[in-house]
Amino acid sequence: MGNALLDAQAKKTMLRKIPHGLYVCGVKDGDEVNGFTASWVMQASFEPPLVVACVKQDSGSHAMIKSSQVFALTVLEATQKEVAQKFFKPQRRVGNKFEDIEFYLGETGCPILSDSLGYVECQVLESVEKGDHTVFVGEVIAAGVHREGEPLLLESTGWQYGG
């Protein structure tokens, strides 16, 4: 079956129906920190606890994860769409995305947003570079709960990332 038979509109429509949460992925390289909005994220194992995060290969954050081999995922609350929006734009266009956002550095040295439901921090065990994103498989080495609440979902924002 070649790709010639792939109905481009059907593919886009159905891939966009795969549900995703919205997270701020905090990254570091040396003393430099950054964060970006991630939606291609899921748990992949109980023992050890593994999370996979897919990151655009041409991004600065991708290079930082490859270098440091760590990342942190902050789980946003359903009402925090504006926070997610702030972390969508590339760092080179907006400068420091954290300037008016309260954060702290976790055990990995990656930034975690204080005003959030909580976080997991991951050590990269493996990465798979296929297509335009890299699949980073991270073992959860630290986690914390900030408060109770419902997580922010991509579909609730009206934004689309996928297809």
Secondary structure as UniProt FT lines:
FT   HELIX           3..5
FT   HELIX           8..15
FT   TURN            16..17
FT   STRAND          23..29
FT   TURN            30..31
FT   STRAND          32..38
FT   STRAND          41..45
FT   TURN            46..49
FT   STRAND          50..56
FT   TURN            57..58
FT   HELIX           60..68
FT   STRAND          70..75
FT   TURN            78..79
FT   HELIX           81..86
FT   TURN            87..88
FT   HELIX           91..94
FT   TURN            97..100
FT   STRAND          103..105
FT   TURN            107..108
FT   STRAND          111..113
FT   STRAND          118..130
FT   TURN            131..132
FT   STRAND          133..145
FT   HELIX           154..157
//
